[in-house]
Amino acid sequence: NKYVEALLFFNELKYVSTAFSTKHIHFWSTGKSPIYDSIIASIVFGRNKDEIRTLDYLRCFEKLKEVVNNFNNPEITVSSIERNLFNWASTENGKRWIDLRLRR
């Protein structure tokens, strides 16, 4: 996956993190690649900001693509699902979900 290759390359740079890298890759890919930051990490994997893992980005990206393919609807994209996850994260249910996921 070219986005994962780009992520691995950028993460080799000093002071660059996965969250920072994926935001830039998302921009440069015109929204074709997802952003993987602490919000998504907490929702999907129950990880806090200090536990963001590069390989989780690949897992998350693959699952998002799988969901998109299952819907077979051109209006449902990786970016639209990701945007909805970000929006949902700030709702009461989203906040409760994140709190539950981060408790171990």
SEFIZA-3560 file (N, C-alpha, C; in Angstrom, 3 decimals):
REM SEFIZA-3560
<numar><xx>0.842</xx><yy>-1.178</yy><zz>0.000</zz><atom>N</atom></numar>
<numar><xx>0.000</xx><yy>0.000</yy><zz>0.000</zz><atom>CA</atom></numar>
<numar><xx>0.889</xx><yy>1.243</yy><zz>0.000</zz><atom>C</atom></numar>
<numar><xx>0.696</xx><yy>2.107</yy><zz>-0.971</zz><atom>N</atom></numar>
<numar><xx>1.552</xx><yy>3.284</yy><zz>-1.120</zz><atom>CA</atom></numar>
<numar><xx>1.390</xx><yy>4.273</yy><zz>0.032</zz><atom>C</atom></numar>
<numar><xx>0.221</xx><yy>4.309</yy><zz>0.652</zz><atom>N</atom></numar>
<numar><xx>0.019</xx><yy>5.232</yy><zz>1.766</zz><atom>CA</atom></numar>
<numar><xx>0.783</xx><yy>4.769</yy><zz>3.007</zz><atom>C</atom></numar>
<numar><xx>0.838</xx><yy>3.471</yy><zz>3.200</zz><atom>N</atom></numar>
<numar><xx>1.606</xx><yy>2.932</yy><zz>4.330</zz><atom>CA</atom></numar>
<numar><xx>3.102</xx><yy>3.160</yy><zz>4.090</zz><atom>C</atom></numar>
<numar><xx>3.541</xx><yy>2.979</yy><zz>2.845</zz><atom>N</atom></numar>
<numar><xx>4.944</xx><yy>3.261</yy><zz>2.518</zz><atom>CA</atom></numar>
<numar><xx>5.276</xx><yy>4.718</yy><zz>2.805</zz><atom>C</atom></numar>
<numar><xx>4.385</xx><yy>5.623</yy><zz>2.431</zz><atom>N</atom></numar>
<numar><xx>4.603</xx><yy>7.049</yy><zz>2.709</zz><atom>CA</atom></numar>
<numar><xx>4.638</xx><yy>7.301</yy><zz>4.210</zz><atom>C</atom></numar>
<numar><xx>3.741</xx><yy>6.657</yy><zz>4.945</zz><atom>N</atom></numar>
<numar><xx>3.705</xx><yy>6.806</yy><zz>6.399</zz><atom>CA</atom></numar>
<numar><xx>5.017</xx><yy>6.351</yy><zz>7.023</zz><atom>C</atom></numar>
<numar><xx>5.493</xx><yy>5.194</yy><zz>6.620</zz><atom>N</atom></numar>
<numar><xx>6.752</xx><yy>4.681</yy><zz>7.165</zz><atom>CA</atom></numar>
<numar><xx>7.909</xx><yy>5.626</yy><zz>6.850</zz><atom>C</atom></numar>
<numar><xx>7.906</xx><yy>6.191</yy><zz>5.651</zz><atom>N</atom></numar>
<numar><xx>8.953</xx><yy>7.140</yy><zz>5.263</zz><atom>CA</atom></numar>
<numar><xx>8.892</xx><yy>8.397</yy><zz>6.136</zz><atom>C</atom></numar>
<numar><xx>7.710</xx><yy>8.993</yy><zz>6.251</zz><atom>N</atom></numar>
<numar><xx>7.590</xx><yy>10.227</yy><zz>7.031</zz><atom>CA</atom></numar>
<numar><xx>7.882</xx><yy>10.009</yy><zz>8.503</zz><atom>C</atom></numar>
<numar><xx>7.491</xx><yy>8.854</yy><zz>9.025</zz><atom>N</atom></numar>
<numar><xx>7.719</xx><yy>8.584</yy><zz>10.445</zz><atom>CA</atom></numar>
<numar><xx>9.193</xx><yy>8.391</yy><zz>10.790</zz><atom>C</atom></numar>
<numar><xx>10.040</xx><yy>8.229</yy><zz>9.776</zz><atom>N</atom></numar>
<numar><xx>11.483</xx><yy>8.159</yy><zz>10.014</zz><atom>CA</atom></numar>
<numar><xx>12.070</xx><yy>9.541</yy><zz>10.309</zz><atom>C</atom></numar>
<numar><xx>11.336</xx><yy>10.588</yy><zz>9.957</zz><atom>N</atom></numar>
<numar><xx>11.814</xx><yy>11.944</yy><zz>10.177</zz><atom>CA</atom></numar>
<numar><xx>11.707</xx><yy>12.305</yy><zz>11.655</zz><atom>C</atom></numar>
<numar><xx>12.649</xx><yy>13.062</yy><zz>12.121</zz><atom>N</atom></numar>
<numar><xx>12.680</xx><yy>13.464</yy><zz>13.526</zz><atom>CA</atom></numar>
<numar><xx>11.468</xx><yy>14.334</yy><zz>13.856</zz><atom>C</atom></numar>
<numar><xx>10.842</xx><yy>14.039</yy><zz>14.979</zz><atom>N</atom></numar>
<numar><xx>9.690</xx><yy>14.774</yy><zz>15.508</zz><atom>CA</atom></numar>
<numar><xx>8.406</xx><yy>14.600</yy><zz>14.689</zz><atom>C</atom></numar>
<numar><xx>8.353</xx><yy>13.617</yy><zz>13.826</zz><atom>N</atom></numar>
<numar><xx>7.158</xx><yy>13.374</yy><zz>13.025</zz><atom>CA</atom></numar>
<numar><xx>6.472</xx><yy>12.120</yy><zz>13.565</zz><atom>C</atom></numar>
<numar><xx>5.168</xx><yy>12.218</yy><zz>13.763</zz><atom>N</atom></numar>
<numar><xx>4.395</xx><yy>11.102</yy><zz>14.307</zz><atom>CA</atom></numar>
<numar><xx>3.401</xx><yy>10.588</yy><zz>13.281</zz><atom>C</atom></numar>
<numar><xx>2.803</xx><yy>9.461</yy><zz>13.586</zz><atom>N</atom></numar>
<numar><xx>1.802</xx><yy>8.869</yy><zz>12.700</zz><atom>CA</atom></numar>
<numar><xx>0.628</xx><yy>9.819</yy><zz>12.485</zz><atom>C</atom></numar>
<numar><xx>0.146</xx><yy>10.447</yy><zz>13.541</zz><atom>N</atom></numar>
<numar><xx>-0.981</xx><yy>11.368</yy><zz>13.401</zz><atom>CA</atom></numar>
<numar><xx>-0.630</xx><yy>12.515</yy><zz>12.451</zz><atom>C</atom></numar>
<numar><xx>0.535</xx><yy>13.089</yy><zz>12.625</zz><atom>N</atom></numar>
<numar><xx>0.993</xx><yy>14.183</yy><zz>11.759</zz><atom>CA</atom></numar>
<numar><xx>1.137</xx><yy>13.691</yy><zz>10.320</zz><atom>C</atom></numar>
<numar><xx>1.774</xx><yy>12.552</yy><zz>10.155</zz><atom>N</atom></numar>
<numar><xx>2.016</xx><yy>12.003</yy><zz>8.816</zz><atom>CA</atom></numar>
<numar><xx>0.716</xx><yy>11.697</yy><zz>8.086</zz><atom>C</atom></numar>
<numar><xx>-0.221</xx><yy>11.031</yy><zz>8.763</zz><atom>N</atom></numar>
<numar><xx>-1.446</xx><yy>10.636</yy><zz>8.067</zz><atom>CA</atom></numar>
<numar><xx>-2.312</xx><yy>11.836</yy><zz>7.704</zz><atom>C</atom></numar>
<numar><xx>-2.235</xx><yy>12.904</yy><zz>8.486</zz><atom>N</atom></numar>
<numar><xx>-2.971</xx><yy>14.121</yy><zz>8.116</zz><atom>CA</atom></numar>
<numar><xx>-2.418</xx><yy>14.691</yy><zz>6.815</zz><atom>C</atom></numar>
<numar><xx>-1.112</xx><yy>14.678</yy><zz>6.669</zz><atom>N</atom></numar>
<numar><xx>-0.506</xx><yy>15.186</yy><zz>5.438</zz><atom>CA</atom></numar>
<numar><xx>-0.743</xx><yy>14.244</yy><zz>4.255</zz><atom>C</atom></numar>
<numar><xx>-0.624</xx><yy>12.959</yy><zz>4.494</zz><atom>N</atom></numar>
<numar><xx>-0.877</xx><yy>11.997</yy><zz>3.421</zz><atom>CA</atom></numar>
<numar><xx>-2.335</xx><yy>12.101</yy><zz>2.965</zz><atom>C</atom></numar>
<numar><xx>-3.233</xx><yy>12.282</yy><zz>3.902</zz><atom>N</atom></numar>
<numar><xx>-4.652</xx><yy>12.465</yy><zz>3.568</zz><atom>CA</atom></numar>
<numar><xx>-4.826</xx><yy>13.677</yy><zz>2.643</zz><atom>C</atom></numar>
<numar><xx>-4.191</xx><yy>14.770</yy><zz>2.996</zz><atom>N</atom></numar>
<numar><xx>-4.279</xx><yy>15.984</yy><zz>2.178</zz><atom>CA</atom></numar>
<numar><xx>-3.692</xx><yy>15.747</yy><zz>0.790</zz><atom>C</atom></numar>
<numar><xx>-2.487</xx><yy>15.181</yy><zz>0.729</zz><atom>N</atom></numar>
<numar><xx>-1.814</xx><yy>14.976</yy><zz>-0.557</zz><atom>CA</atom></numar>
<numar><xx>-2.520</xx><yy>13.938</yy><zz>-1.422</zz><atom>C</atom></numar>
<numar><xx>-3.244</xx><yy>13.031</yy><zz>-0.806</zz><atom>N</atom></numar>
<numar><xx>-3.959</xx><yy>12.005</yy><zz>-1.580</zz><atom>CA</atom></numar>
<numar><xx>-5.357</xx><yy>12.486</yy><zz>-1.962</zz><atom>C</atom></numar>
<numar><xx>-5.630</xx><yy>13.743</yy><zz>-1.713</zz><atom>N</atom></numar>
<numar><xx>-6.960</xx><yy>14.337</yy><zz>-1.943</zz><atom>CA</atom></numar>
<numar><xx>-8.066</xx><yy>13.520</yy><zz>-1.277</zz><atom>C</atom></numar>
<numar><xx>-7.799</xx><yy>13.121</yy><zz>-0.045</zz><atom>N</atom></numar>
<numar><xx>-8.810</xx><yy>12.447</yy><zz>0.763</zz><atom>CA</atom></numar>
<numar><xx>-8.954</xx><yy>10.961</yy><zz>0.545</zz><atom>C</atom></numar>
<numar><xx>-8.071</xx><yy>10.355</yy><zz>-0.237</zz><atom>N</atom></numar>
<numar><xx>-8.192</xx><yy>8.910</yy><zz>-0.496</zz><atom>CA</atom></numar>
<numar><xx>-7.633</xx><yy>8.055</yy><zz>0.636</zz><atom>C</atom></numar>
<numar><xx>-6.766</xx><yy>8.625</yy><zz>1.431</zz><atom>N</atom></numar>
<numar><xx>-6.211</xx><yy>7.872</yy><zz>2.560</zz><atom>CA</atom></numar>
<numar><xx>-6.770</xx><yy>8.445</yy><zz>3.857</zz><atom>C</atom></numar>
<numar><xx>-6.981</xx><yy>7.601</yy><zz>4.847</zz><atom>N</atom></numar>
<numar><xx>-7.568</xx><yy>8.088</yy><zz>6.096</zz><atom>CA</atom></numar>
<numar><xx>-6.548</xx><yy>8.773</yy><zz>7.000</zz><atom>C</atom></numar>
<numar><xx>-7.072</xx><yy>9.581</yy><zz>7.883</zz><atom>N</atom></numar>
<numar><xx>-6.268</xx><yy>10.152</yy><zz>8.959</zz><atom>CA</atom></numar>
<numar><xx>-6.321</xx><yy>9.152</yy><zz>10.105</zz><atom>C</atom></numar>
<numar><xx>-5.180</xx><yy>8.891</yy><zz>10.695</zz><atom>N</atom></numar>
<numar><xx>-5.141</xx><yy>7.993</yy><zz>11.847</zz><atom>CA</atom></numar>
<numar><xx>-4.489</xx><yy>8.745</yy><zz>12.993</zz><atom>C</atom></numar>
<numar><xx>-5.318</xx><yy>9.244</yy><zz>13.888</zz><atom>N</atom></numar>
<numar><xx>-4.798</xx><yy>9.983</yy><zz>15.031</zz><atom>CA</atom></numar>
<numar><xx>-5.402</xx><yy>9.423</yy><zz>16.311</zz><atom>C</atom></numar>
<numar><xx>-5.236</xx><yy>10.149</yy><zz>17.410</zz><atom>N</atom></numar>
<numar><xx>-5.673</xx><yy>9.621</yy><zz>18.699</zz><atom>CA</atom></numar>
<numar><xx>-7.181</xx><yy>9.418</yy><zz>18.770</zz><atom>C</atom></numar>
<numar><xx>-7.952</xx><yy>10.221</yy><zz>18.058</zz><atom>N</atom></numar>
<numar><xx>-9.410</xx><yy>10.043</yy><zz>18.077</zz><atom>CA</atom></numar>
<numar><xx>-9.792</xx><yy>8.711</yy><zz>17.433</zz><atom>C</atom></numar>
<numar><xx>-9.277</xx><yy>8.473</yy><zz>16.237</zz><atom>N</atom></numar>
<numar><xx>-9.585</xx><yy>7.220</yy><zz>15.539</zz><atom>CA</atom></numar>
<numar><xx>-8.980</xx><yy>6.030</yy><zz>16.289</zz><atom>C</atom></numar>
<numar><xx>-7.766</xx><yy>6.194</yy><zz>16.793</zz><atom>N</atom></numar>
<numar><xx>-7.115</xx><yy>5.107</yy><zz>17.544</zz><atom>CA</atom></numar>
<numar><xx>-7.930</xx><yy>4.715</yy><zz>18.768</zz><atom>C</atom></numar>
<numar><xx>-8.517</xx><yy>5.704</yy><zz>19.439</zz><atom>N</atom></numar>
<numar><xx>-9.308</xx><yy>5.393</yy><zz>20.634</zz><atom>CA</atom></numar>
<numar><xx>-10.635</xx><yy>4.729</yy><zz>20.264</zz><atom>C</atom></numar>
<numar><xx>-11.264</xx><yy>5.195</yy><zz>19.184</zz><atom>N</atom></numar>
<numar><xx>-12.549</xx><yy>4.612</yy><zz>18.767</zz><atom>CA</atom></numar>
<numar><xx>-12.362</xx><yy>3.176</yy><zz>18.281</zz><atom>C</atom></numar>
<numar><xx>-11.408</xx><yy>2.974</yy><zz>17.407</zz><atom>N</atom></numar>
<numar><xx>-11.270</xx><yy>1.685</yy><zz>16.730</zz><atom>CA</atom></numar>
<numar><xx>-10.519</xx><yy>0.656</yy><zz>17.570</zz><atom>C</atom></numar>
<numar><xx>-9.404</xx><yy>1.074</yy><zz>18.193</zz><atom>N</atom></numar>
<numar><xx>-8.543</xx><yy>0.111</yy><zz>18.887</zz><atom>CA</atom></numar>
<numar><xx>-8.461</xx><yy>0.306</yy><zz>20.394</zz><atom>C</atom></numar>
<numar><xx>-9.097</xx><yy>1.335</yy><zz>20.918</zz><atom>N</atom></numar>
<numar><xx>-9.022</xx><yy>1.596</yy><zz>22.353</zz><atom>CA</atom></numar>
<numar><xx>-7.631</xx><yy>2.013</yy><zz>22.793</zz><atom>C</atom></numar>
<numar><xx>-6.925</xx><yy>2.723</yy><zz>21.924</zz><atom>N</atom></numar>
<numar><xx>-5.567</xx><yy>3.164</yy><zz>22.248</zz><atom>CA</atom></numar>
<numar><xx>-5.575</xx><yy>4.657</yy><zz>22.585</zz><atom>C</atom></numar>
<numar><xx>-4.735</xx><yy>5.028</yy><zz>23.550</zz><atom>N</atom></numar>
<numar><xx>-4.612</xx><yy>6.447</yy><zz>23.851</zz><atom>CA</atom></numar>
<numar><xx>-3.547</xx><yy>7.070</yy><zz>22.950</zz><atom>C</atom></numar>
<numar><xx>-3.346</xx><yy>8.373</yy><zz>23.080</zz><atom>N</atom></numar>
<numar><xx>-2.455</xx><yy>9.076</yy><zz>22.144</zz><atom>CA</atom></numar>
<numar><xx>-1.011</xx><yy>8.587</yy><zz>22.203</zz><atom>C</atom></numar>
<numar><xx>-0.612</xx><yy>7.988</yy><zz>23.300</zz><atom>N</atom></numar>
<numar><xx>0.763</xx><yy>7.491</yy><zz>23.418</zz><atom>CA</atom></numar>
<numar><xx>0.928</xx><yy>6.087</yy><zz>22.845</zz><atom>C</atom></numar>
<numar><xx>-0.169</xx><yy>5.493</yy><zz>22.392</zz><atom>N</atom></numar>
<numar><xx>-0.124</xx><yy>4.119</yy><zz>21.892</zz><atom>CA</atom></numar>
<numar><xx>-0.438</xx><yy>4.000</yy><zz>20.409</zz><atom>C</atom></numar>
<numar><xx>-0.398</xx><yy>5.104</yy><zz>19.683</zz><atom>N</atom></numar>
<numar><xx>-0.707</xx><yy>5.060</yy><zz>18.253</zz><atom>CA</atom></numar>
<numar><xx>0.368</xx><yy>4.249</yy><zz>17.545</zz><atom>C</atom></numar>
<numar><xx>-0.057</xx><yy>3.238</yy><zz>16.821</zz><atom>N</atom></numar>
<numar><xx>0.870</xx><yy>2.323</yy><zz>16.156</zz><atom>CA</atom></numar>
<numar><xx>0.709</xx><yy>2.393</yy><zz>14.653</zz><atom>C</atom></numar>
<numar><xx>1.813</xx><yy>2.391</yy><zz>13.967</zz><atom>N</atom></numar>
<numar><xx>1.804</xx><yy>2.475</yy><zz>12.509</zz><atom>CA</atom></numar>
<numar><xx>1.034</xx><yy>1.321</yy><zz>11.885</zz><atom>C</atom></numar>
<numar><xx>1.225</xx><yy>0.112</yy><zz>12.394</zz><atom>N</atom></numar>
<numar><xx>0.529</xx><yy>-1.042</yy><zz>11.804</zz><atom>CA</atom></numar>
<numar><xx>-0.984</xx><yy>-0.969</yy><zz>11.999</zz><atom>C</atom></numar>
<numar><xx>-1.432</xx><yy>-0.277</yy><zz>13.053</zz><atom>N</atom></numar>
<numar><xx>-2.871</xx><yy>-0.099</yy><zz>13.232</zz><atom>CA</atom></numar>
<numar><xx>-3.456</xx><yy>0.753</yy><zz>12.112</zz><atom>C</atom></numar>
<numar><xx>-2.662</xx><yy>1.672</yy><zz>11.577</zz><atom>N</atom></numar>
<numar><xx>-3.112</xx><yy>2.481</yy><zz>10.446</zz><atom>CA</atom></numar>
<numar><xx>-3.479</xx><yy>1.570</yy><zz>9.279</zz><atom>C</atom></numar>
<numar><xx>-2.618</xx><yy>0.628</yy><zz>8.990</zz><atom>N</atom></numar>
<numar><xx>-2.886</xx><yy>-0.302</yy><zz>7.895</zz><atom>CA</atom></numar>
<numar><xx>-4.139</xx><yy>-1.120</yy><zz>8.180</zz><atom>C</atom></numar>
<numar><xx>-4.281</xx><yy>-1.635</yy><zz>9.383</zz><atom>N</atom></numar>
<numar><xx>-5.464</xx><yy>-2.413</yy><zz>9.752</zz><atom>CA</atom></numar>
<numar><xx>-6.735</xx><yy>-1.581</yy><zz>9.617</zz><atom>C</atom></numar>
<numar><xx>-6.676</xx><yy>-0.353</yy><zz>10.095</zz><atom>N</atom></numar>
<numar><xx>-7.829</xx><yy>0.540</yy><zz>10.031</zz><atom>CA</atom></numar>
<numar><xx>-8.183</xx><yy>0.849</yy><zz>8.573</zz><atom>C</atom></numar>
<numar><xx>-7.172</xx><yy>1.162</yy><zz>7.774</zz><atom>N</atom></numar>
<numar><xx>-7.370</xx><yy>1.491</yy><zz>6.363</zz><atom>CA</atom></numar>
<numar><xx>-8.000</xx><yy>0.310</yy><zz>5.625</zz><atom>C</atom></numar>
<numar><xx>-7.493</xx><yy>-0.896</yy><zz>5.865</zz><atom>N</atom></numar>
<numar><xx>-8.026</xx><yy>-2.087</yy><zz>5.203</zz><atom>CA</atom></numar>
<numar><xx>-9.488</xx><yy>-2.318</yy><zz>5.580</zz><atom>C</atom></numar>
<numar><xx>-9.821</xx><yy>-2.131</yy><zz>6.854</zz><atom>N</atom></numar>
<numar><xx>-11.208</xx><yy>-2.321</yy><zz>7.302</zz><atom>CA</atom></numar>
<numar><xx>-12.124</xx><yy>-1.267</yy><zz>6.689</zz><atom>C</atom></numar>
<numar><xx>-11.653</xx><yy>-0.022</yy><zz>6.620</zz><atom>N</atom></numar>
<numar><xx>-12.464</xx><yy>1.027</yy><zz>6.007</zz><atom>CA</atom></numar>
<numar><xx>-12.737</xx><yy>0.713</yy><zz>4.535</zz><atom>C</atom></numar>
<numar><xx>-11.716</xx><yy>0.240</yy><zz>3.830</zz><atom>N</atom></numar>
<numar><xx>-11.910</xx><yy>-0.121</yy><zz>2.420</zz><atom>CA</atom></numar>
<numar><xx>-12.894</xx><yy>-1.283</yy><zz>2.291</zz><atom>C</atom></numar>
<numar><xx>-12.819</xx><yy>-2.228</yy><zz>3.209</zz><atom>N</atom></numar>
<numar><xx>-13.738</xx><yy>-3.369</yy><zz>3.197</zz><atom>CA</atom></numar>
<numar><xx>-15.186</xx><yy>-2.902</yy><zz>3.377</zz><atom>C</atom></numar>
<numar><xx>-15.397</xx><yy>-1.971</yy><zz>4.303</zz><atom>N</atom></numar>
<numar><xx>-16.737</xx><yy>-1.432</yy><zz>4.526</zz><atom>CA</atom></numar>
<numar><xx>-17.226</xx><yy>-0.718</yy><zz>3.273</zz><atom>C</atom></numar>
<numar><xx>-16.375</xx><yy>0.098</yy><zz>2.674</zz><atom>N</atom></numar>
<numar><xx>-16.742</xx><yy>0.814</yy><zz>1.449</zz><atom>CA</atom></numar>
<numar><xx>-17.145</xx><yy>-0.178</yy><zz>0.366</zz><atom>C</atom></numar>
<numar><xx>-16.366</xx><yy>-1.220</yy><zz>0.184</zz><atom>N</atom></numar>
<numar><xx>-16.672</xx><yy>-2.230</yy><zz>-0.842</zz><atom>CA</atom></numar>
<numar><xx>-17.980</xx><yy>-2.960</yy><zz>-0.564</zz><atom>C</atom></numar>
<numar><xx>-18.291</xx><yy>-3.195</yy><zz>0.700</zz><atom>N</atom></numar>
<numar><xx>-19.538</xx><yy>-3.871</yy><zz>1.050</zz><atom>CA</atom></numar>
<numar><xx>-20.763</xx><yy>-3.031</yy><zz>0.724</zz><atom>C</atom></numar>
<numar><xx>-20.641</xx><yy>-1.722</yy><zz>0.818</zz><atom>N</atom></numar>
<numar><xx>-21.779</xx><yy>-0.848</yy><zz>0.517</zz><atom>CA</atom></numar>
<numar><xx>-21.976</xx><yy>-0.674</yy><zz>-0.981</zz><atom>C</atom></numar>
<numar><xx>-20.898</xx><yy>-0.720</yy><zz>-1.740</zz><atom>N</atom></numar>
<numar><xx>-20.977</xx><yy>-0.567</yy><zz>-3.190</zz><atom>CA</atom></numar>
<numar><xx>-21.802</xx><yy>0.670</yy><zz>-3.578</zz><atom>C</atom></numar>
<numar><xx>-21.502</xx><yy>1.780</yy><zz>-2.928</zz><atom>N</atom></numar>
<numar><xx>-22.193</xx><yy>3.047</yy><zz>-3.154</zz><atom>CA</atom></numar>
<numar><xx>-21.129</xx><yy>4.123</yy><zz>-3.324</zz><atom>C</atom></numar>
<numar><xx>-21.087</xx><yy>4.817</yy><zz>-4.464</zz><atom>N</atom></numar>
<numar><xx>-20.024</xx><yy>5.798</yy><zz>-4.710</zz><atom>CA</atom></numar>
<numar><xx>-20.010</xx><yy>6.967</yy><zz>-3.718</zz><atom>C</atom></numar>
<numar><xx>-21.120</xx><yy>7.171</yy><zz>-3.014</zz><atom>N</atom></numar>
<numar><xx>-21.159</xx><yy>8.254</yy><zz>-2.021</zz><atom>CA</atom></numar>
<numar><xx>-20.497</xx><yy>7.856</yy><zz>-0.703</zz><atom>C</atom></numar>
<numar><xx>-20.307</xx><yy>6.574</yy><zz>-0.502</zz><atom>N</atom></numar>
<numar><xx>-19.654</xx><yy>6.097</yy><zz>0.727</zz><atom>CA</atom></numar>
<numar><xx>-18.203</xx><yy>5.816</yy><zz>0.399</zz><atom>C</atom></numar>
<numar><xx>-17.325</xx><yy>6.604</yy><zz>1.005</zz><atom>N</atom></numar>
<numar><xx>-15.893</xx><yy>6.498</yy><zz>0.763</zz><atom>CA</atom></numar>
<numar><xx>-15.164</xx><yy>6.340</yy><zz>2.084</zz><atom>C</atom></numar>
<numar><xx>-13.897</xx><yy>6.009</yy><zz>2.003</zz><atom>N</atom></numar>
<numar><xx>-13.065</xx><yy>5.943</yy><zz>3.206</zz><atom>CA</atom></numar>
<numar><xx>-13.150</xx><yy>7.276</yy><zz>3.943</zz><atom>C</atom></numar>
<numar><xx>-13.048</xx><yy>8.371</yy><zz>3.199</zz><atom>N</atom></numar>
<numar><xx>-13.095</xx><yy>9.702</yy><zz>3.819</zz><atom>CA</atom></numar>
<numar><xx>-14.448</xx><yy>10.011</yy><zz>4.452</zz><atom>C</atom></numar>
<numar><xx>-15.533</xx><yy>9.589</yy><zz>3.806</zz><atom>N</atom></numar>
<numar><xx>-16.846</xx><yy>9.891</yy><zz>4.390</zz><atom>CA</atom></numar>
<numar><xx>-17.070</xx><yy>9.107</yy><zz>5.687</zz><atom>C</atom></numar>
<numar><xx>-16.618</xx><yy>7.873</yy><zz>5.717</zz><atom>N</atom></numar>
<numar><xx>-16.739</xx><yy>7.086</yy><zz>6.953</zz><atom>CA</atom></numar>
<numar><xx>-15.865</xx><yy>7.690</yy><zz>8.040</zz><atom>C</atom></numar>
<numar><xx>-14.652</xx><yy>8.019</yy><zz>7.668</zz><atom>N</atom></numar>
<numar><xx>-13.724</xx><yy>8.616</yy><zz>8.633</zz><atom>CA</atom></numar>
<numar><xx>-14.284</xx><yy>9.932</yy><zz>9.173</zz><atom>C</atom></numar>
<numar><xx>-14.828</xx><yy>10.775</yy><zz>8.308</zz><atom>N</atom></numar>
<numar><xx>-15.414</xx><yy>12.047</yy><zz>8.729</zz><atom>CA</atom></numar>
<numar><xx>-16.549</xx><yy>11.800</yy><zz>9.704</zz><atom>C</atom></numar>
<numar><xx>-17.364</xx><yy>10.797</yy><zz>9.428</zz><atom>N</atom></numar>
<numar><xx>-18.462</xx><yy>10.476</yy><zz>10.338</zz><atom>CA</atom></numar>
<numar><xx>-17.961</xx><yy>9.965</yy><zz>11.686</zz><atom>C</atom></numar>
<numar><xx>-16.878</xx><yy>9.211</yy><zz>11.677</zz><atom>N</atom></numar>
<numar><xx>-16.290</xx><yy>8.770</yy><zz>12.949</zz><atom>CA</atom></numar>
<numar><xx>-15.801</xx><yy>9.966</yy><zz>13.767</zz><atom>C</atom></numar>
<numar><xx>-15.142</xx><yy>10.919</yy><zz>13.102</zz><atom>N</atom></numar>
<numar><xx>-14.690</xx><yy>12.126</yy><zz>13.797</zz><atom>CA</atom></numar>
<numar><xx>-15.884</xx><yy>12.911</yy><zz>14.355</zz><atom>C</atom></numar>
<numar><xx>-16.927</xx><yy>13.054</yy><zz>13.554</zz><atom>N</atom></numar>
<numar><xx>-18.118</xx><yy>13.782</yy><zz>14.016</zz><atom>CA</atom></numar>
<numar><xx>-18.766</xx><yy>13.065</yy><zz>15.185</zz><atom>C</atom></numar>
<numar><xx>-18.886</xx><yy>11.752</yy><zz>15.080</zz><atom>N</atom></numar>
<numar><xx>-19.516</xx><yy>10.957</yy><zz>16.130</zz><atom>CA</atom></numar>
<numar><xx>-18.708</xx><yy>11.015</yy><zz>17.430</zz><atom>C</atom></numar>
<numar><xx>-17.394</xx><yy>11.120</yy><zz>17.324</zz><atom>N</atom></numar>
<numar><xx>-16.529</xx><yy>11.141</yy><zz>18.511</zz><atom>CA</atom></numar>
<numar><xx>-16.859</xx><yy>12.290</yy><zz>19.451</zz><atom>C</atom></numar>
<numar><xx>-17.417</xx><yy>13.371</yy><zz>18.933</zz><atom>N</atom></numar>
<numar><xx>-17.722</xx><yy>14.525</yy><zz>19.785</zz><atom>CA</atom></numar>
<numar><xx>-19.149</xx><yy>14.496</yy><zz>20.340</zz><atom>C</atom></numar>
<numar><xx>-19.927</xx><yy>13.457</yy><zz>19.993</zz><atom>N</atom></numar>
<numar><xx>-21.277</xx><yy>13.324</yy><zz>20.544</zz><atom>CA</atom></numar>
<numar><xx>-21.199</xx><yy>12.650</yy><zz>21.912</zz><atom>C</atom></numar>
<numar><xx>-22.306</xx><yy>12.690</yy><zz>22.637</zz><atom>N</atom></numar>
<numar><xx>-22.342</xx><yy>12.027</yy><zz>23.950</zz><atom>CA</atom></numar>
<numar><xx>-22.052</xx><yy>10.535</yy><zz>23.822</zz><atom>C</atom></numar>
<numar><xx>-22.681</xx><yy>9.878</yy><zz>22.837</zz><atom>N</atom></numar>
<numar><xx>-22.440</xx><yy>8.443</yy><zz>22.638</zz><atom>CA</atom></numar>
<numar><xx>-20.994</xx><yy>8.183</yy><zz>22.250</zz><atom>C</atom></numar>
<numar><xx>-20.442</xx><yy>9.017</yy><zz>21.396</zz><atom>N</atom></numar>
<numar><xx>-19.048</xx><yy>8.865</yy><zz>20.993</zz><atom>CA</atom></numar>
<numar><xx>-18.099</xx><yy>9.019</yy><zz>22.168</zz><atom>C</atom></numar>
<numar><xx>-18.345</xx><yy>10.013</yy><zz>22.997</zz><atom>N</atom></numar>
<numar><xx>-17.497</xx><yy>10.235</yy><zz>24.184</zz><atom>CA</atom></numar>
<numar><xx>-17.585</xx><yy>9.056</yy><zz>25.143</zz><atom>C</atom></numar>
<numar><xx>-18.813</xx><yy>8.534</yy><zz>25.327</zz><atom>N</atom></numar>
<numar><xx>-18.964</xx><yy>7.358</yy><zz>26.194</zz><atom>CA</atom></numar>
<numar><xx>-18.226</xx><yy>6.155</yy><zz>25.617</zz><atom>C</atom></numar>
<numar><xx>-18.337</xx><yy>5.967</yy><zz>24.308</zz><atom>N</atom></numar>
<numar><xx>-17.651</xx><yy>4.856</yy><zz>23.653</zz><atom>CA</atom></numar>
<numar><xx>-16.139</xx><yy>4.974</yy><zz>23.857</zz><atom>C</atom></numar>
<numar><xx>-15.595</xx><yy>6.153</yy><zz>23.636</zz><atom>N</atom></numar>
<numar><xx>-14.158</xx><yy>6.352</yy><zz>23.807</zz><atom>CA</atom></numar>
<numar><xx>-13.746</xx><yy>6.088</yy><zz>25.241</zz><atom>C</atom></numar>
<numar><xx>-14.525</xx><yy>6.585</yy><zz>26.199</zz><atom>N</atom></numar>
<numar><xx>-14.216</xx><yy>6.319</yy><zz>27.606</zz><atom>CA</atom></numar>
<numar><xx>-14.202</xx><yy>4.826</yy><zz>27.900</zz><atom>C</atom></numar>
<numar><xx>-15.191</xx><yy>4.112</yy><zz>27.372</zz><atom>N</atom></numar>
<numar><xx>-15.242</xx><yy>2.651</yy><zz>27.580</zz><atom>CA</atom></numar>
<numar><xx>-14.049</xx><yy>1.966</yy><zz>26.911</zz><atom>C</atom></numar>
<numar><xx>-13.700</xx><yy>2.381</yy><zz>25.707</zz><atom>N</atom></numar>
<numar><xx>-12.588</xx><yy>1.745</yy><zz>24.967</zz><atom>CA</atom></numar>
<numar><xx>-11.249</xx><yy>1.989</yy><zz>25.655</zz><atom>C</atom></numar>
<numar><xx>-11.086</xx><yy>3.167</yy><zz>26.261</zz><atom>N</atom></numar>
<numar><xx>-9.809</xx><yy>3.485</yy><zz>26.881</zz><atom>CA</atom></numar>
<numar><xx>-9.654</xx><yy>2.879</yy><zz>28.267</zz><atom>C</atom></numar>
<numar><xx>-10.760</xx><yy>2.440</yy><zz>28.878</zz><atom>N</atom></numar>
<numar><xx>-10.671</xx><yy>1.709</yy><zz>30.148</zz><atom>CA</atom></numar>
<numar><xx>-10.236</xx><yy>0.296</yy><zz>29.863</zz><atom>C</atom></numar>
<numar><xx>-9.317</xx><yy>-0.186</yy><zz>30.623</zz><atom>N</atom></numar>
<numar><xx>-8.851</xx><yy>-1.562</yy><zz>30.361</zz><atom>CA</atom></numar>
<numar><xx>-9.044</xx><yy>-2.433</yy><zz>31.560</zz><atom>C</atom></numar>
//
